[in-house]
């Protein structure tokens, strides 16, 4: 989804970007072409562990009156919300009963729910893939 970022650059500094739609979220990159990737990473970090809904994008024109956005310029960056949205989705899976009992025992020992344990294990396996 395309979100506006306000970009500024001071002499002898990196490009800095702020997200009017995500107050408190900032990104920076030494090269302008690296700013979209930095923006994606910043949004992922900003919303990490947050289950609240992500605001819909606005337009740069929506913010043109605001004093924080007088200098610099606007860019639209494509933020992959599938990497950001932490909304839980209920799914139905089938597993062998003995495996479910072993999962539950390990999850309990780690003070996790079955869902949290399975999510944590899946994340670890995908990171190692």
MMTF fields as JSON, N, C-alpha, C and O atoms, coordinates in Angstrom:
{
  "mmtfVersion": "1.0.0",
  "mmtfProducer": "UNKNOWN",
  "numBonds": 515,
  "numAtoms": 516,
  "numGroups": 129,
  "numChains": 1,
  "numModels": 1,
  "chainsPerModel": [1],
  "groupsPerChain": [129],
  "chainIdList": ["A"],
  "bondAtomList": [4, 2, 8, 6, 12, 10, 16, 14, 20, 18, 24, 22, 28, 26, 32, 30, 36, 34, 40, 38, 44, 42, 48, 46, 52, 50, 56, 54, 60, 58, 64, 62, 68, 66, 72, 70, 76, 74, 80, 78, 84, 82, 88, 86, 92, 90, 96, 94, 100, 98, 104, 102, 108, 106, 112, 110, 116, 114, 120, 118, 124, 122, 128, 126, 132, 130, 136, 134, 140, 138, 144, 142, 148, 146, 152, 150, 156, 154, 160, 158, 164, 162, 168, 166, 172, 170, 176, 174, 180, 178, 184, 182, 188, 186, 192, 190, 196, 194, 200, 198, 204, 202, 208, 206, 212, 210, 216, 214, 220, 218, 224, 222, 228, 226, 232, 230, 236, 234, 240, 238, 244, 242, 248, 246, 252, 250, 256, 254, 260, 258, 264, 262, 268, 266, 272, 270, 276, 274, 280, 278, 284, 282, 288, 286, 292, 290, 296, 294, 300, 298, 304, 302, 308, 306, 312, 310, 316, 314, 320, 318, 324, 322, 328, 326, 332, 330, 336, 334, 340, 338, 344, 342, 348, 346, 352, 350, 356, 354, 360, 358, 364, 362, 368, 366, 372, 370, 376, 374, 380, 378, 384, 382, 388, 386, 392, 390, 396, 394, 400, 398, 404, 402, 408, 406, 412, 410, 416, 414, 420, 418, 424, 422, 428, 426, 432, 430, 436, 434, 440, 438, 444, 442, 448, 446, 452, 450, 456, 454, 460, 458, 464, 462, 468, 466, 472, 470, 476, 474, 480, 478, 484, 482, 488, 486, 492, 490, 496, 494, 500, 498, 504, 502, 508, 506, 512, 510],
  "bondOrderList": [1, 1, 1, 1, 1, 1, 1, 1, 1, 1, 1, 1, 1, 1, 1, 1, 1, 1, 1, 1, 1, 1, 1, 1, 1, 1, 1, 1, 1, 1, 1, 1, 1, 1, 1, 1, 1, 1, 1, 1, 1, 1, 1, 1, 1, 1, 1, 1, 1, 1, 1, 1, 1, 1, 1, 1, 1, 1, 1, 1, 1, 1, 1, 1, 1, 1, 1, 1, 1, 1, 1, 1, 1, 1, 1, 1, 1, 1, 1, 1, 1, 1, 1, 1, 1, 1, 1, 1, 1, 1, 1, 1, 1, 1, 1, 1, 1, 1, 1, 1, 1, 1, 1, 1, 1, 1, 1, 1, 1, 1, 1, 1, 1, 1, 1, 1, 1, 1, 1, 1, 1, 1, 1, 1, 1, 1, 1, 1],
  "groupList": [{"groupName": "UNK", "atomNameList": ["N", "CA", "C", "O"], "elementList": ["N", "C", "C", "O"], "formalChargeList": [0, 0, 0, 0], "bondAtomList": [1, 0, 2, 1, 3, 2], "bondOrderList": [1, 1, 2], "singleLetterCode": "X", "chemCompType": "L-PEPTIDE LINKING"}],
  "groupTypeList": [0, 0, 0, 0, 0, 0, 0, 0, 0, 0, 0, 0, 0, 0, 0, 0, 0, 0, 0, 0, 0, 0, 0, 0, 0, 0, 0, 0, 0, 0, 0, 0, 0, 0, 0, 0, 0, 0, 0, 0, 0, 0, 0, 0, 0, 0, 0, 0, 0, 0, 0, 0, 0, 0, 0, 0, 0, 0, 0, 0, 0, 0, 0, 0, 0, 0, 0, 0, 0, 0, 0, 0, 0, 0, 0, 0, 0, 0, 0, 0, 0, 0, 0, 0, 0, 0, 0, 0, 0, 0, 0, 0, 0, 0, 0, 0, 0, 0, 0, 0, 0, 0, 0, 0, 0, 0, 0, 0, 0, 0, 0, 0, 0, 0, 0, 0, 0, 0, 0, 0, 0, 0, 0, 0, 0, 0, 0, 0, 0],
  "groupIdList": [1, 2, 3, 4, 5, 6, 7, 8, 9, 10, 11, 12, 13, 14, 15, 16, 17, 18, 19, 20, 21, 22, 23, 24, 25, 26, 27, 28, 29, 30, 31, 32, 33, 34, 35, 36, 37, 38, 39, 40, 41, 42, 43, 44, 45, 46, 47, 48, 49, 50, 51, 52, 53, 54, 55, 56, 57, 58, 59, 60, 61, 62, 63, 64, 65, 66, 67, 68, 69, 70, 71, 72, 73, 74, 75, 76, 77, 78, 79, 80, 81, 82, 83, 84, 85, 86, 87, 88, 89, 90, 91, 92, 93, 94, 95, 96, 97, 98, 99, 100, 101, 102, 103, 104, 105, 106, 107, 108, 109, 110, 111, 112, 113, 114, 115, 116, 117, 118, 119, 120, 121, 122, 123, 124, 125, 126, 127, 128, 129],
  "secStructList": [7, 3, 3, 3, 3, 3, 3, 3, 3, 7, 6, 6, 1, 7, 3, 3, 3, 3, 7, 6, 6, 1, 6, 6, 7, 3, 3, 3, 3, 1, 1, 4, 4, 4, 2, 2, 2, 2, 2, 2, 2, 2, 2, 2, 2, 2, 2, 6, 6, 7, 7, 1, 7, 7, 7, 7, 7, 7, 7, 4, 4, 4, 4, 6, 6, 7, 4, 4, 4, 1, 1, 1, 3, 3, 3, 3, 3, 3, 7, 7, 4, 4, 4, 6, 7, 7, 7, 7, 7, 7, 7, 7, 7, 7, 7, 7, 2, 2, 2, 2, 2, 2, 2, 2, 2, 2, 2, 2, 2, 6, 6, 7, 7, 2, 2, 2, 2, 2, 2, 2, 2, 2, 2, 2, 2, 2, 2, 2, 7],
  "xCoordList": [0.848, 0.0, 0.904, 1.903, 0.564, 1.382, 1.096, -0.037, 2.159, 2.073, 3.0, 4.075, 2.587, 3.478, 4.536, 4.258, 5.745, 6.781, 7.321, 7.424, 7.656, 8.248, 9.749, 10.229, 10.489, 11.936, 12.655, 12.262, 13.712, 14.541, 15.993, 16.302, 16.867, 18.297, 19.056, 18.967, 19.795, 20.698, 22.046, 22.362, 22.834, 24.16, 24.99, 24.989, 25.689, 26.548, 25.75, 26.242, 24.542, 23.74, 23.021, 23.028, 22.41, 21.611, 20.261, 19.889, 19.545, 18.164, 17.315, 17.39, 16.527, 15.618, 14.192, 13.857, 13.361, 11.959, 11.059, 11.376, 9.954, 8.94, 7.629, 7.377, 6.813, 5.543, 4.396, 4.111, 3.734, 2.609, 1.508, 0.818, 1.351, 0.308, 0.684, -0.179, 1.997, 2.486, 3.322, 4.551, 2.682, 3.443, 4.506, 4.246, 5.697, 6.798, 7.605, 8.564, 7.246, 7.964, 8.874, 8.42, 10.159, 11.15, 12.051, 12.268, 12.573, 13.517, 14.658, 14.522, 15.784, 16.929, 17.726, 17.754, 18.378, 19.242, 20.266, 19.971, 21.464, 22.525, 22.22, 22.555, 21.586, 21.251, 19.732, 19.011, 19.258, 17.819, 17.155, 16.044, 17.831, 17.228, 17.081, 16.341, 17.771, 17.65, 16.553, 16.261, 15.956, 14.95, 13.684, 13.158, 13.164, 11.968, 12.193, 11.313, 13.357, 13.65, 13.747, 13.226, 14.408, 14.514, 13.137, 12.867, 12.273, 10.909, 10.139, 9.454, 10.247, 9.575, 10.061, 9.259, 11.37, 11.938, 11.488, 11.214, 11.412, 10.986, 9.534, 9.198, 8.684, 7.268, 7.114, 6.323, 7.864, 7.802, 8.227, 7.579, 9.293, 9.763, 8.759, 8.518, 8.187, 7.252, 6.017, 5.526, 5.524, 4.302, 4.56, 3.615, 5.84, 6.16, 5.434, 5.545, 4.698, 3.984, 2.718, 2.041, 2.394, 1.208, 0.054, 0.152, -1.014, -2.153, -3.22, -4.258, -2.972, -3.955, -3.941, -2.97, -5.003, -5.09, -4.149, -3.867, -3.679, -2.746, -3.562, -4.462, -3.255, -4.04, -3.957, -2.94, -5.033, -5.048, -4.153, -3.972, -3.598, -2.714, -3.484, -4.638, -2.8, -3.344, -2.579, -1.916, -2.67, -1.936, -1.05, -1.324, 0.002, 0.829, 0.013, 0.299, -0.983, -1.817, -2.552, -2.873, -2.816, -3.498, -2.647, -3.168, -1.334, -0.408, 0.285, 1.112, -0.028, 0.693, 0.591, 1.468, -0.427, -0.631, 0.23, 0.447, 0.732, 1.407, 2.831, 3.58, 3.202, 4.53, 5.677, 6.763, 5.458, 6.525, 6.916, 7.961, 6.081, 6.319, 6.498, 6.165, 7.013, 7.22, 8.466, 8.43, 9.566, 10.802, 10.878, 10.132, 11.77, 11.928, 10.992, 10.489, 10.768, 9.895, 9.183, 9.534, 8.193, 7.37, 7.76, 8.146, 7.654, 7.765, 6.606, 6.126, 6.183, 5.216, 5.996, 6.71, 5.858, 6.56, 5.543, 4.516, 5.863, 4.994, 5.348, 6.414, 4.462, 4.664, 3.899, 2.686, 4.618, 4.011, 3.386, 4.072, 2.088, 1.398, 1.323, 1.082, 1.529, 1.519, 2.69, 2.643, 3.744, 4.888, 4.704, 5.527, 3.631, 3.408, 2.212, 2.268, 1.16, -0.092, 0.048, 0.361, -0.179, -0.077, -1.43, -1.542, -2.453, -3.79, -3.809, -3.387, -4.29, -4.375, -5.469, -6.537, -5.186, -6.155, -6.401, -5.462, -7.665, -8.014, -7.919, -8.418, -7.257, -7.204, -7.426, -7.247, -7.812, -8.128, -7.101, -7.022, -6.31, -5.329, -5.526, -6.126, -5.025, -5.086, -3.669, -2.818, -3.426, -2.128, -2.351, -3.414, -1.372, -1.508, -1.664, -1.021, -2.512, -2.806, -1.549, -1.393, -0.664, 0.559, 1.423, 2.055, 1.456, 2.218, 1.603, 2.32, 0.286, -0.398, -0.067, 0.159, -0.036, 0.294, 1.732, 1.996, 2.662, 4.06, 4.193, 4.934, 3.476, 3.48, 2.97, 3.576, 1.86, 1.269, 2.209, 2.286, 2.919, 3.835, 4.996, 5.363, 5.568, 6.684, 6.202, 6.878, 5.042, 4.486, 4.239, 4.547, 3.688, 3.425, 4.726, 4.796, 5.752, 7.048, 7.67, 8.434, 7.344, 7.861, 6.887, 7.109, 5.815, 4.78, 4.169, 3.955, 3.893, 3.292, 1.992, 1.797, 1.113, -0.065, 0.367, 1.453, -0.486, -0.189, 0.034, 0.981, -0.832, -0.713, 0.593, 1.267, 0.95, 2.195, 3.4, 4.342, 3.379, 4.481, 4.603, 5.701, 3.489, 3.534, 3.995, 4.754, 3.541, 3.969, 5.463, 6.174, 5.934, 7.361, 8.215, 9.249, 7.785, 8.525, 8.524, 9.548, 7.391, 7.313, 8.219, 8.921, 8.211, 9.085, 10.552, 11.319, 10.947, 12.33, 12.709, 13.79, 11.85, 12.136, 12.24, 13.096, 11.372, 11.43, 12.678, 13.232, 13.126, 14.339, 15.571, 16.541, 15.517, 16.643, 16.59, 17.534, 15.505, 15.341, 16.207, 16.186],
  "yCoordList": [-1.157, 0.0, 1.233, 1.269, 2.224, 3.431, 4.405, 4.845, 4.73, 5.687, 6.86, 6.676, 8.069, 9.214, 9.269, 8.99, 9.633, 9.94, 11.322, 11.7, 12.049, 13.372, 13.221, 12.779, 13.596, 13.386, 14.709, 15.744, 14.649, 15.839, 15.395, 14.252, 16.306, 15.998, 17.25, 18.29, 17.118, 18.182, 17.939, 16.808, 18.986, 18.836, 17.873, 17.966, 16.959, 15.966, 14.995, 14.548, 14.675, 13.719, 12.772, 12.958, 11.769, 10.821, 11.453, 12.494, 10.802, 11.196, 10.701, 9.534, 11.581, 11.215, 11.267, 12.082, 10.4, 10.38, 10.191, 9.433, 10.879, 10.7, 10.315, 10.643, 9.619, 9.087, 9.822, 9.557, 10.725, 11.412, 10.45, 10.715, 9.341, 8.377, 7.515, 6.891, 7.479, 6.687, 7.586, 7.542, 8.389, 9.305, 8.565, 7.516, 9.132, 8.532, 7.527, 6.963, 7.288, 6.34, 7.121, 8.022, 6.774, 7.478, 6.471, 5.364, 6.873, 6.04, 6.92, 8.14, 6.289, 7.022, 6.115, 4.897, 6.724, 5.988, 6.953, 8.128, 6.452, 7.285, 7.663, 8.763, 6.755, 6.997, 7.056, 6.289, 7.954, 8.127, 6.84, 6.519, 6.104, 4.869, 3.788, 2.824, 3.931, 2.962, 3.325, 2.552, 4.475, 4.937, 4.074, 3.831, 3.595, 2.732, 1.466, 1.07, 0.828, -0.365, 0.008, -0.704, 1.115, 1.57, 1.91, 1.678, 2.457, 2.794, 1.528, 1.502, 0.483, -0.787, -1.329, -1.736, -1.332, -1.84, -1.004, -1.545, 0.301, 1.18, 0.914, 0.895, 0.712, 0.45, -0.903, -1.034, -1.906, -3.215, -3.103, -3.673, -2.383, -2.208, -1.394, -1.694, -0.374, 0.506, -0.261, -0.02, -1.176, -1.903, -3.286, -4.036, -3.64, -4.967, -5.209, -4.421, -6.3, -6.667, -5.872, -6.096, -4.951, -4.112, -4.759, -4.979, -5.058, -5.708, -4.714, -5.116, -3.43, -2.446, -2.349, -2.736, -1.839, -1.736, -0.656, 0.328, -0.857, 0.071, 1.116, 0.767, 2.393, 3.441, 3.352, 2.946, 3.735, 3.801, 4.953, 5.926, 4.845, 5.918, 7.201, 7.177, 8.31, 9.61, 10.077, 9.278, 11.34, 11.907, 13.039, 13.603, 13.374, 14.509, 15.8, 16.634, 15.959, 17.167, 17.29, 18.394, 16.155, 16.166, 16.816, 17.233, 16.907, 17.38, 18.677, 19.178, 19.225, 20.4, 21.603, 22.466, 21.686, 22.798, 22.683, 23.677, 21.477, 21.196, 21.751, 21.55, 22.448, 23.068, 22.058, 22.402, 20.821, 19.815, 19.393, 18.774, 19.727, 19.257, 20.394, 20.244, 21.518, 22.679, 22.516, 22.81, 22.054, 21.87, 20.424, 19.573, 20.146, 18.785, 18.492, 19.403, 17.214, 16.81, 15.506, 14.84, 15.17, 13.985, 12.848, 13.071, 11.646, 10.419, 9.517, 9.546, 8.734, 7.687, 6.374, 6.052, 5.623, 4.346, 3.213, 3.352, 2.109, 0.94, 0.126, -0.487, 0.119, -0.63, -1.945, -1.955, -3.049, -4.38, -4.662, -5.069, -4.446, -4.598, -6.046, -6.303, -7.005, -8.402, -8.695, -9.66, -7.872, -8.032, -7.238, -7.319, -6.48, -5.588, -6.029, -5.995, -6.431, -6.726, -7.951, -9.042, -7.774, -8.859, -9.439, -10.181, -9.108, -9.59, -11.122, -11.719, -11.728, -13.187, -13.69, -13.088, -14.789, -15.433, -16.832, -17.597, -17.163, -18.5, -19.456, -19.171, -20.612, -21.629, -22.995, -23.202, -23.906, -25.255, -26.19, -26.289, -26.88, -27.827, -29.168, -29.247, -30.201, -31.541, -32.033, -31.971, -32.522, -33.06, -34.365, -34.564, -35.253, -36.483, -36.141, -35.221, -36.882, -36.602, -36.622, -35.783, -37.559, -37.636, -36.391, -35.932, -35.845, -34.624, -33.438, -32.609, -33.362, -32.271, -32.326, -31.288, -33.525, -33.66, -33.202, -32.533, -33.552, -33.137, -31.624, -30.976, -31.065, -29.603, -28.908, -27.949, -29.393, -28.771, -28.839, -27.888, -29.95, -30.094, -29.106, -28.462, -28.985, -28.054, -26.615, -25.788, -26.305, -24.951, -24.575, -23.459, -25.5, -25.234, -24.987, -24.097, -25.769, -25.598, -24.241, -23.698, -23.695, -22.383, -21.259, -20.108, -21.589, -20.619, -19.945, -18.733, -20.754, -20.262, -21.001, -22.122, -20.37, -21.072, -21.956, -21.786, -22.89, -23.733, -22.865, -23.088, -21.882, -21.01, -20.233, -20.129, -19.683, -18.911, -19.802, -19.386, -21.023, -21.952, -22.302, -22.28, -22.62, -22.973, -21.792, -21.977, -20.58, -19.394, -19.153, -18.87, -19.268, -19.061, -20.089, -19.744, -21.332, -22.395, -22.189, -22.386, -21.797, -21.545, -20.38, -20.456, -19.302, -18.151, -18.567, -18.172, -19.363, -19.824, -20.684, -20.515, -21.582, -22.449, -21.659, -21.948, -20.661, -19.85, -18.985, -18.739, -18.524, -17.72, -18.55, -18.036, -19.825, -20.731, -21.343, -22.01, -21.122, -21.734, -21.058, -21.449],
  "zCoordList": [0.0, 0.0, 0.0, 0.718, -0.786, -0.892, 0.246, 0.447, 0.983, 2.08, 1.789, 1.219, 2.178, 1.999, 3.103, 4.27, 2.706, 3.693, 3.35, 2.183, 4.378, 4.192, 4.36, 5.404, 3.315, 3.279, 3.482, 2.944, 4.266, 4.484, 4.521, 4.856, 4.176, 4.202, 4.59, 3.938, 5.659, 6.089, 5.417, 5.047, 5.261, 4.685, 5.539, 6.767, 4.89, 5.552, 6.432, 7.469, 6.026, 6.793, 5.839, 4.622, 6.418, 5.64, 5.298, 5.84, 4.392, 4.117, 5.284, 5.667, 5.832, 6.912, 6.406, 5.546, 6.94, 6.52, 7.726, 8.643, 7.715, 8.75, 8.082, 6.923, 8.838, 8.348, 9.022, 10.19, 8.335, 8.981, 9.443, 10.428, 8.73, 9.085, 10.285, 10.902, 10.619, 11.742, 12.657, 12.602, 13.485, 14.354, 15.16, 15.751, 15.168, 15.904, 15.117, 15.644, 13.874, 13.023, 12.082, 11.378, 12.073, 11.26, 10.56, 11.052, 9.4, 8.646, 8.171, 8.079, 7.871, 7.345, 6.425, 6.605, 5.431, 4.511, 3.935, 3.713, 3.698, 3.123, 1.682, 1.242, 0.947, -0.463, -0.609, 0.03, -1.439, -1.625, -2.105, -1.683, -2.987, -3.514, -2.441, -2.641, -1.31, -0.219, 0.775, 1.687, 0.605, 1.564, 1.58, 2.666, 0.442, 0.526, 1.359, 2.123, 1.22, 2.016, 3.494, 4.353, 3.786, 5.176, 5.738, 6.917, 4.898, 5.324, 5.701, 6.724, 4.885, 5.195, 6.534, 7.375, 6.728, 7.98, 9.175, 10.247, 8.993, 10.086, 10.479, 11.663, 9.489, 9.775, 10.466, 11.399, 10.016, 10.662, 12.127, 13.005, 12.388, 13.765, 14.593, 15.762, 13.977, 14.673, 15.16, 16.263, 14.339, 14.677, 15.267, 15.509, 15.504, 16.027, 17.346, 18.285, 17.4, 18.614, 18.876, 19.879, 17.99, 18.156, 17.4, 16.193, 18.082, 17.429, 16.976, 16.451, 17.174, 16.733, 15.206, 14.555, 14.665, 13.21, 12.688, 13.372, 11.486, 10.849, 10.1, 9.336, 10.311, 9.65, 8.128, 7.565, 7.493, 6.031, 5.579, 6.311, 4.382, 3.917, 3.597, 3.169, 3.82, 3.438, 2.198, 1.536, 1.894, 0.763, 1.277, 2.336, 0.542, 0.966, 1.095, 1.955, 0.256, 0.315, 1.643, 2.085, 2.274, 3.576, 4.656, 5.691, 4.421, 5.435, 5.05, 5.811, 3.901, 3.402, 4.334, 4.303, 5.146, 6.075, 7.314, 8.007, 7.613, 8.877, 8.878, 7.922, 9.952, 10.053, 9.98, 9.513, 10.432, 10.41, 8.992, 8.79, 8.02, 6.657, 5.664, 4.488, 6.113, 5.228, 4.369, 3.174, 4.955, 4.2, 3.727, 4.209, 2.795, 2.308, 1.148, 0.491, 0.909, -0.197, 0.173, 1.147, -0.616, -0.366, -1.302, -2.45, -0.796, -1.59, -1.194, -0.061, -2.137, -1.831, -1.804, -2.753, -0.718, -0.599, -0.448, 0.215, -1.076, -1.031, 0.205, 0.266, 1.181, 2.417, 2.312, 2.101, 2.461, 2.415, 3.776, 4.713, 3.873, 5.16, 5.624, 6.804, 4.705, 5.13, 6.061, 6.823, 6.011, 6.897, 8.189, 9.1, 8.255, 9.388, 10.216, 11.446, 9.58, 10.263, 11.16, 10.684, 12.433, 13.405, 13.778, 14.754, 13.013, 13.327, 13.265, 12.274, 14.307, 14.36, 13.431, 13.318, 12.778, 11.894, 12.421, 12.638, 12.626, 13.099, 11.914, 10.826, 12.15, 11.113, 11.724, 12.924, 10.883, 11.312, 10.677, 9.453, 11.515, 11.007, 11.693, 12.765, 11.08, 11.665, 11.906, 11.02, 13.117, 13.502, 14.248, 14.836, 14.235, 15.027, 16.51, 17.017, 17.187, 18.592, 19.453, 20.34, 19.202, 20.011, 19.824, 20.774, 18.618, 18.355, 19.094, 19.653, 19.094, 19.806, 21.298, 21.92, 21.874, 23.306, 23.561, 24.56, 22.673, 22.845, 22.676, 23.415, 21.701, 21.494, 22.744, 23.223, 23.266, 24.45, 25.655, 26.433, 25.811, 26.944, 26.829, 27.812, 25.642, 25.449, 25.57, 26.182, 24.995, 25.086, 26.548, 26.967, 27.312, 28.733, 29.486, 30.333, 29.182, 29.846, 29.518, 30.316, 28.351, 27.946, 28.288, 27.914, 28.997, 29.39, 28.164, 28.147, 27.137, 25.904, 25.643, 26.112, 24.897, 24.411, 23.245, 22.692, 22.883, 21.724, 20.486, 19.732, 20.278, 19.104, 19.11, 18.085, 20.274, 20.371, 20.107, 19.433, 20.632, 20.407, 18.929, 18.373, 18.296, 16.869, 16.013, 15.062, 16.345, 15.598, 15.779, 14.815, 17.019, 17.318, 16.571, 16.0, 16.579, 15.902, 14.394, 13.739, 13.843, 12.393, 12.003, 10.994, 12.79, 12.508, 12.524, 11.645, 13.517, 13.618, 12.413, 11.849, 12.023, 10.883, 9.583, 8.747, 9.408, 8.185, 8.157, 7.086, 9.301, 9.378, 9.022, 8.466, 9.348, 9.075, 7.682, 7.261, 6.973, 5.63, 4.588, 3.42]
}
